[in-house]
Amino acid sequence: MPERRLREQRVLVFAPTGRDALLACQLLGSINVTSHVCADAAELLREVEAGAGAVILADEALLPEVTGGLLNLLRDQPPWSDLPLIVFTRGGESSERAIGIRPPCSR
């Protein structure tokens, strides 16, 4: 399979604290889904631009530089393209950062 196609099918994981990134990648690997752990916001944004099938974020990663960068990338993607974003949140709690994210409306 060509490298570009492989990049476009992988799941990017950005969970900067704890073991969430490792556990998510182990789970994805167990069902033969390729994943990549991003060490910081800059790497996440670079890797999204290089190609991704989905992004998994921990709620503590929802910082302005991450959400702003992702919103810009999503706004600039072609109308037929949708990048799924999955956010891990703490059970039973509402996170202001998670609630405050709104998808871009200008399509």
Phi and psi in radians as a Rosetta constraint file:
Dihedral C 1 N 2 CA 2 C 2 CIRCULARHARMONIC -1.022 0.35
Dihedral N 2 CA 2 C 2 N 3 CIRCULARHARMONIC 2.606 0.35
Dihedral C 2 N 3 CA 3 C 3 CIRCULARHARMONIC -1.049 0.35
Dihedral N 3 CA 3 C 3 N 4 CIRCULARHARMONIC -0.710 0.35
Dihedral C 3 N 4 CA 4 C 4 CIRCULARHARMONIC -1.032 0.35
Dihedral N 4 CA 4 C 4 N 5 CIRCULARHARMONIC -0.742 0.35
Dihedral C 4 N 5 CA 5 C 5 CIRCULARHARMONIC -1.136 0.35
Dihedral N 5 CA 5 C 5 N 6 CIRCULARHARMONIC -0.689 0.35
Dihedral C 5 N 6 CA 6 C 6 CIRCULARHARMONIC -1.085 0.35
Dihedral N 6 CA 6 C 6 N 7 CIRCULARHARMONIC -0.768 0.35
Dihedral C 6 N 7 CA 7 C 7 CIRCULARHARMONIC -1.083 0.35
Dihedral N 7 CA 7 C 7 N 8 CIRCULARHARMONIC -0.685 0.35
Dihedral C 7 N 8 CA 8 C 8 CIRCULARHARMONIC -1.256 0.35
Dihedral N 8 CA 8 C 8 N 9 CIRCULARHARMONIC -0.252 0.35
Dihedral C 8 N 9 CA 9 C 9 CIRCULARHARMONIC -1.771 0.35
Dihedral N 9 CA 9 C 9 N 10 CIRCULARHARMONIC -0.189 0.35
Dihedral C 9 N 10 CA 10 C 10 CIRCULARHARMONIC -1.352 0.35
Dihedral N 10 CA 10 C 10 N 11 CIRCULARHARMONIC 2.779 0.35
Dihedral C 10 N 11 CA 11 C 11 CIRCULARHARMONIC -1.840 0.35
Dihedral N 11 CA 11 C 11 N 12 CIRCULARHARMONIC 2.196 0.35
Dihedral C 11 N 12 CA 12 C 12 CIRCULARHARMONIC -1.590 0.35
Dihedral N 12 CA 12 C 12 N 13 CIRCULARHARMONIC 2.382 0.35
Dihedral C 12 N 13 CA 13 C 13 CIRCULARHARMONIC -2.137 0.35
Dihedral N 13 CA 13 C 13 N 14 CIRCULARHARMONIC 2.166 0.35
Dihedral C 13 N 14 CA 14 C 14 CIRCULARHARMONIC -2.222 0.35
Dihedral N 14 CA 14 C 14 N 15 CIRCULARHARMONIC 1.740 0.35
Dihedral C 14 N 15 CA 15 C 15 CIRCULARHARMONIC -2.397 0.35
Dihedral N 15 CA 15 C 15 N 16 CIRCULARHARMONIC 1.555 0.35
Dihedral C 15 N 16 CA 16 C 16 CIRCULARHARMONIC -1.235 0.35
Dihedral N 16 CA 16 C 16 N 17 CIRCULARHARMONIC -0.229 0.35
Dihedral C 16 N 17 CA 17 C 17 CIRCULARHARMONIC -2.152 0.35
Dihedral N 17 CA 17 C 17 N 18 CIRCULARHARMONIC 2.772 0.35
Dihedral C 17 N 18 CA 18 C 18 CIRCULARHARMONIC 1.162 0.35
Dihedral N 18 CA 18 C 18 N 19 CIRCULARHARMONIC -2.728 0.35
Dihedral C 18 N 19 CA 19 C 19 CIRCULARHARMONIC -1.896 0.35
Dihedral N 19 CA 19 C 19 N 20 CIRCULARHARMONIC 0.192 0.35
Dihedral C 19 N 20 CA 20 C 20 CIRCULARHARMONIC -0.987 0.35
Dihedral N 20 CA 20 C 20 N 21 CIRCULARHARMONIC -0.758 0.35
Dihedral C 20 N 21 CA 21 C 21 CIRCULARHARMONIC -1.105 0.35
Dihedral N 21 CA 21 C 21 N 22 CIRCULARHARMONIC -0.825 0.35
Dihedral C 21 N 22 CA 22 C 22 CIRCULARHARMONIC -1.068 0.35
Dihedral N 22 CA 22 C 22 N 23 CIRCULARHARMONIC -0.814 0.35
Dihedral C 22 N 23 CA 23 C 23 CIRCULARHARMONIC -1.135 0.35
Dihedral N 23 CA 23 C 23 N 24 CIRCULARHARMONIC -0.698 0.35
Dihedral C 23 N 24 CA 24 C 24 CIRCULARHARMONIC -1.102 0.35
Dihedral N 24 CA 24 C 24 N 25 CIRCULARHARMONIC -0.760 0.35
Dihedral C 24 N 25 CA 25 C 25 CIRCULARHARMONIC -1.162 0.35
Dihedral N 25 CA 25 C 25 N 26 CIRCULARHARMONIC -0.659 0.35
Dihedral C 25 N 26 CA 26 C 26 CIRCULARHARMONIC -1.108 0.35
Dihedral N 26 CA 26 C 26 N 27 CIRCULARHARMONIC -0.765 0.35
Dihedral C 26 N 27 CA 27 C 27 CIRCULARHARMONIC -1.094 0.35
Dihedral N 27 CA 27 C 27 N 28 CIRCULARHARMONIC -0.836 0.35
Dihedral C 27 N 28 CA 28 C 28 CIRCULARHARMONIC -1.064 0.35
Dihedral N 28 CA 28 C 28 N 29 CIRCULARHARMONIC -0.730 0.35
Dihedral C 28 N 29 CA 29 C 29 CIRCULARHARMONIC -1.079 0.35
Dihedral N 29 CA 29 C 29 N 30 CIRCULARHARMONIC -0.587 0.35
Dihedral C 29 N 30 CA 30 C 30 CIRCULARHARMONIC -1.169 0.35
Dihedral N 30 CA 30 C 30 N 31 CIRCULARHARMONIC -0.318 0.35
Dihedral C 30 N 31 CA 31 C 31 CIRCULARHARMONIC -1.986 0.35
Dihedral N 31 CA 31 C 31 N 32 CIRCULARHARMONIC 0.400 0.35
Dihedral C 31 N 32 CA 32 C 32 CIRCULARHARMONIC 1.073 0.35
Dihedral N 32 CA 32 C 32 N 33 CIRCULARHARMONIC 0.633 0.35
Dihedral C 32 N 33 CA 33 C 33 CIRCULARHARMONIC -1.841 0.35
Dihedral N 33 CA 33 C 33 N 34 CIRCULARHARMONIC 2.200 0.35
Dihedral C 33 N 34 CA 34 C 34 CIRCULARHARMONIC -1.295 0.35
Dihedral N 34 CA 34 C 34 N 35 CIRCULARHARMONIC 2.370 0.35
Dihedral C 34 N 35 CA 35 C 35 CIRCULARHARMONIC -2.387 0.35
Dihedral N 35 CA 35 C 35 N 36 CIRCULARHARMONIC 2.873 0.35
Dihedral C 35 N 36 CA 36 C 36 CIRCULARHARMONIC -2.509 0.35
Dihedral N 36 CA 36 C 36 N 37 CIRCULARHARMONIC 2.225 0.35
Dihedral C 36 N 37 CA 37 C 37 CIRCULARHARMONIC -1.494 0.35
Dihedral N 37 CA 37 C 37 N 38 CIRCULARHARMONIC 2.235 0.35
Dihedral C 37 N 38 CA 38 C 38 CIRCULARHARMONIC -1.698 0.35
Dihedral N 38 CA 38 C 38 N 39 CIRCULARHARMONIC 2.259 0.35
Dihedral C 38 N 39 CA 39 C 39 CIRCULARHARMONIC -1.353 0.35
Dihedral N 39 CA 39 C 39 N 40 CIRCULARHARMONIC -0.467 0.35
Dihedral C 39 N 40 CA 40 C 40 CIRCULARHARMONIC -2.710 0.35
Dihedral N 40 CA 40 C 40 N 41 CIRCULARHARMONIC 3.063 0.35
Dihedral C 40 N 41 CA 41 C 41 CIRCULARHARMONIC -1.059 0.35
Dihedral N 41 CA 41 C 41 N 42 CIRCULARHARMONIC -0.724 0.35
Dihedral C 41 N 42 CA 42 C 42 CIRCULARHARMONIC -1.077 0.35
Dihedral N 42 CA 42 C 42 N 43 CIRCULARHARMONIC -0.753 0.35
Dihedral C 42 N 43 CA 43 C 43 CIRCULARHARMONIC -1.138 0.35
Dihedral N 43 CA 43 C 43 N 44 CIRCULARHARMONIC -0.727 0.35
Dihedral C 43 N 44 CA 44 C 44 CIRCULARHARMONIC -0.994 0.35
Dihedral N 44 CA 44 C 44 N 45 CIRCULARHARMONIC -0.858 0.35
Dihedral C 44 N 45 CA 45 C 45 CIRCULARHARMONIC -1.141 0.35
Dihedral N 45 CA 45 C 45 N 46 CIRCULARHARMONIC -0.687 0.35
Dihedral C 45 N 46 CA 46 C 46 CIRCULARHARMONIC -1.076 0.35
Dihedral N 46 CA 46 C 46 N 47 CIRCULARHARMONIC -0.769 0.35
Dihedral C 46 N 47 CA 47 C 47 CIRCULARHARMONIC -1.233 0.35
Dihedral N 47 CA 47 C 47 N 48 CIRCULARHARMONIC -0.603 0.35
Dihedral C 47 N 48 CA 48 C 48 CIRCULARHARMONIC -1.082 0.35
Dihedral N 48 CA 48 C 48 N 49 CIRCULARHARMONIC -0.765 0.35
Dihedral C 48 N 49 CA 49 C 49 CIRCULARHARMONIC -1.116 0.35
Dihedral N 49 CA 49 C 49 N 50 CIRCULARHARMONIC -0.565 0.35
Dihedral C 49 N 50 CA 50 C 50 CIRCULARHARMONIC -1.285 0.35
Dihedral N 50 CA 50 C 50 N 51 CIRCULARHARMONIC -0.389 0.35
Dihedral C 50 N 51 CA 51 C 51 CIRCULARHARMONIC 2.282 0.35
Dihedral N 51 CA 51 C 51 N 52 CIRCULARHARMONIC 2.299 0.35
Dihedral C 51 N 52 CA 52 C 52 CIRCULARHARMONIC -2.747 0.35
Dihedral N 52 CA 52 C 52 N 53 CIRCULARHARMONIC 2.605 0.35
Dihedral C 52 N 53 CA 53 C 53 CIRCULARHARMONIC -1.584 0.35
Dihedral N 53 CA 53 C 53 N 54 CIRCULARHARMONIC -0.463 0.35
Dihedral C 53 N 54 CA 54 C 54 CIRCULARHARMONIC -2.894 0.35
Dihedral N 54 CA 54 C 54 N 55 CIRCULARHARMONIC 2.858 0.35
Dihedral C 54 N 55 CA 55 C 55 CIRCULARHARMONIC -2.256 0.35
Dihedral N 55 CA 55 C 55 N 56 CIRCULARHARMONIC 2.308 0.35
Dihedral C 55 N 56 CA 56 C 56 CIRCULARHARMONIC -1.930 0.35
Dihedral N 56 CA 56 C 56 N 57 CIRCULARHARMONIC 2.233 0.35
Dihedral C 56 N 57 CA 57 C 57 CIRCULARHARMONIC -2.182 0.35
Dihedral N 57 CA 57 C 57 N 58 CIRCULARHARMONIC 2.501 0.35
Dihedral C 57 N 58 CA 58 C 58 CIRCULARHARMONIC -1.509 0.35
Dihedral N 58 CA 58 C 58 N 59 CIRCULARHARMONIC 2.597 0.35
Dihedral C 58 N 59 CA 59 C 59 CIRCULARHARMONIC -1.051 0.35
Dihedral N 59 CA 59 C 59 N 60 CIRCULARHARMONIC -0.483 0.35
Dihedral C 59 N 60 CA 60 C 60 CIRCULARHARMONIC -1.233 0.35
Dihedral N 60 CA 60 C 60 N 61 CIRCULARHARMONIC -0.206 0.35
Dihedral C 60 N 61 CA 61 C 61 CIRCULARHARMONIC -1.520 0.35
Dihedral N 61 CA 61 C 61 N 62 CIRCULARHARMONIC -0.076 0.35
Dihedral C 61 N 62 CA 62 C 62 CIRCULARHARMONIC -1.432 0.35
Dihedral N 62 CA 62 C 62 N 63 CIRCULARHARMONIC 1.116 0.35
Dihedral C 62 N 63 CA 63 C 63 CIRCULARHARMONIC -1.649 0.35
Dihedral N 63 CA 63 C 63 N 64 CIRCULARHARMONIC 2.791 0.35
Dihedral C 63 N 64 CA 64 C 64 CIRCULARHARMONIC -0.935 0.35
Dihedral N 64 CA 64 C 64 N 65 CIRCULARHARMONIC -0.685 0.35
Dihedral C 64 N 65 CA 65 C 65 CIRCULARHARMONIC -1.189 0.35
Dihedral N 65 CA 65 C 65 N 66 CIRCULARHARMONIC -0.469 0.35
Dihedral C 65 N 66 CA 66 C 66 CIRCULARHARMONIC -1.416 0.35
Dihedral N 66 CA 66 C 66 N 67 CIRCULARHARMONIC -0.960 0.35
Dihedral C 66 N 67 CA 67 C 67 CIRCULARHARMONIC -1.122 0.35
Dihedral N 67 CA 67 C 67 N 68 CIRCULARHARMONIC -0.717 0.35
Dihedral C 67 N 68 CA 68 C 68 CIRCULARHARMONIC -1.091 0.35
Dihedral N 68 CA 68 C 68 N 69 CIRCULARHARMONIC -0.791 0.35
Dihedral C 68 N 69 CA 69 C 69 CIRCULARHARMONIC -1.110 0.35
Dihedral N 69 CA 69 C 69 N 70 CIRCULARHARMONIC -0.753 0.35
Dihedral C 69 N 70 CA 70 C 70 CIRCULARHARMONIC -1.138 0.35
Dihedral N 70 CA 70 C 70 N 71 CIRCULARHARMONIC -0.741 0.35
Dihedral C 70 N 71 CA 71 C 71 CIRCULARHARMONIC -1.068 0.35
Dihedral N 71 CA 71 C 71 N 72 CIRCULARHARMONIC -0.694 0.35
Dihedral C 71 N 72 CA 72 C 72 CIRCULARHARMONIC -1.091 0.35
Dihedral N 72 CA 72 C 72 N 73 CIRCULARHARMONIC -0.783 0.35
Dihedral C 72 N 73 CA 73 C 73 CIRCULARHARMONIC -1.117 0.35
Dihedral N 73 CA 73 C 73 N 74 CIRCULARHARMONIC -0.733 0.35
Dihedral C 73 N 74 CA 74 C 74 CIRCULARHARMONIC -1.164 0.35
Dihedral N 74 CA 74 C 74 N 75 CIRCULARHARMONIC -0.673 0.35
Dihedral C 74 N 75 CA 75 C 75 CIRCULARHARMONIC -1.114 0.35
Dihedral N 75 CA 75 C 75 N 76 CIRCULARHARMONIC -0.599 0.35
Dihedral C 75 N 76 CA 76 C 76 CIRCULARHARMONIC -1.534 0.35
Dihedral N 76 CA 76 C 76 N 77 CIRCULARHARMONIC -0.120 0.35
Dihedral C 76 N 77 CA 77 C 77 CIRCULARHARMONIC -1.304 0.35
Dihedral N 77 CA 77 C 77 N 78 CIRCULARHARMONIC 2.714 0.35
Dihedral C 77 N 78 CA 78 C 78 CIRCULARHARMONIC -1.040 0.35
Dihedral N 78 CA 78 C 78 N 79 CIRCULARHARMONIC 2.643 0.35
Dihedral C 78 N 79 CA 79 C 79 CIRCULARHARMONIC -1.014 0.35
Dihedral N 79 CA 79 C 79 N 80 CIRCULARHARMONIC -0.518 0.35
Dihedral C 79 N 80 CA 80 C 80 CIRCULARHARMONIC -1.422 0.35
Dihedral N 80 CA 80 C 80 N 81 CIRCULARHARMONIC -0.134 0.35
Dihedral C 80 N 81 CA 81 C 81 CIRCULARHARMONIC -1.764 0.35
Dihedral N 81 CA 81 C 81 N 82 CIRCULARHARMONIC 2.276 0.35
Dihedral C 81 N 82 CA 82 C 82 CIRCULARHARMONIC -2.239 0.35
Dihedral N 82 CA 82 C 82 N 83 CIRCULARHARMONIC 2.226 0.35
Dihedral C 82 N 83 CA 83 C 83 CIRCULARHARMONIC -1.814 0.35
Dihedral N 83 CA 83 C 83 N 84 CIRCULARHARMONIC 1.930 0.35
Dihedral C 83 N 84 CA 84 C 84 CIRCULARHARMONIC -1.155 0.35
Dihedral N 84 CA 84 C 84 N 85 CIRCULARHARMONIC 2.347 0.35
Dihedral C 84 N 85 CA 85 C 85 CIRCULARHARMONIC -2.031 0.35
Dihedral N 85 CA 85 C 85 N 86 CIRCULARHARMONIC 2.212 0.35
Dihedral C 85 N 86 CA 86 C 86 CIRCULARHARMONIC -2.030 0.35
Dihedral N 86 CA 86 C 86 N 87 CIRCULARHARMONIC 2.219 0.35
Dihedral C 86 N 87 CA 87 C 87 CIRCULARHARMONIC -1.998 0.35
Dihedral N 87 CA 87 C 87 N 88 CIRCULARHARMONIC 2.146 0.35
Dihedral C 87 N 88 CA 88 C 88 CIRCULARHARMONIC -1.415 0.35
Dihedral N 88 CA 88 C 88 N 89 CIRCULARHARMONIC 2.175 0.35
Dihedral C 88 N 89 CA 89 C 89 CIRCULARHARMONIC -2.116 0.35
Dihedral N 89 CA 89 C 89 N 90 CIRCULARHARMONIC 2.867 0.35
Dihedral C 89 N 90 CA 90 C 90 CIRCULARHARMONIC -1.273 0.35
Dihedral N 90 CA 90 C 90 N 91 CIRCULARHARMONIC 2.415 0.35
Dihedral C 90 N 91 CA 91 C 91 CIRCULARHARMONIC -1.088 0.35
Dihedral N 91 CA 91 C 91 N 92 CIRCULARHARMONIC 2.323 0.35
Dihedral C 91 N 92 CA 92 C 92 CIRCULARHARMONIC 1.377 0.35
Dihedral N 92 CA 92 C 92 N 93 CIRCULARHARMONIC 0.008 0.35
Dihedral C 92 N 93 CA 93 C 93 CIRCULARHARMONIC -2.044 0.35
Dihedral N 93 CA 93 C 93 N 94 CIRCULARHARMONIC 2.608 0.35
Dihedral C 93 N 94 CA 94 C 94 CIRCULARHARMONIC -1.700 0.35
Dihedral N 94 CA 94 C 94 N 95 CIRCULARHARMONIC 2.299 0.35
Dihedral C 94 N 95 CA 95 C 95 CIRCULARHARMONIC -1.809 0.35
Dihedral N 95 CA 95 C 95 N 96 CIRCULARHARMONIC 2.137 0.35
Dihedral C 95 N 96 CA 96 C 96 CIRCULARHARMONIC -0.997 0.35
Dihedral N 96 CA 96 C 96 N 97 CIRCULARHARMONIC -0.662 0.35
Dihedral C 96 N 97 CA 97 C 97 CIRCULARHARMONIC -1.137 0.35
Dihedral N 97 CA 97 C 97 N 98 CIRCULARHARMONIC -0.733 0.35
Dihedral C 97 N 98 CA 98 C 98 CIRCULARHARMONIC -1.200 0.35
Dihedral N 98 CA 98 C 98 N 99 CIRCULARHARMONIC -0.709 0.35
Dihedral C 98 N 99 CA 99 C 99 CIRCULARHARMONIC -1.190 0.35
Dihedral N 99 CA 99 C 99 N 100 CIRCULARHARMONIC -0.576 0.35
Dihedral C 99 N 100 CA 100 C 100 CIRCULARHARMONIC -1.304 0.35
Dihedral N 100 CA 100 C 100 N 101 CIRCULARHARMONIC -0.166 0.35
Dihedral C 100 N 101 CA 101 C 101 CIRCULARHARMONIC -1.391 0.35
Dihedral N 101 CA 101 C 101 N 102 CIRCULARHARMONIC 2.246 0.35
Dihedral C 101 N 102 CA 102 C 102 CIRCULARHARMONIC -2.188 0.35
Dihedral N 102 CA 102 C 102 N 103 CIRCULARHARMONIC 2.378 0.35
Dihedral C 102 N 103 CA 103 C 103 CIRCULARHARMONIC -1.181 0.35
Dihedral N 103 CA 103 C 103 N 104 CIRCULARHARMONIC 2.679 0.35
Dihedral C 103 N 104 CA 104 C 104 CIRCULARHARMONIC -1.111 0.35
Dihedral N 104 CA 104 C 104 N 105 CIRCULARHARMONIC 2.428 0.35
Dihedral C 104 N 105 CA 105 C 105 CIRCULARHARMONIC -1.811 0.35
Dihedral N 105 CA 105 C 105 N 106 CIRCULARHARMONIC -0.124 0.35
Dihedral C 105 N 106 CA 106 C 106 CIRCULARHARMONIC -1.633 0.35
Dihedral N 106 CA 106 C 106 N 107 CIRCULARHARMONIC 1.495 0.35
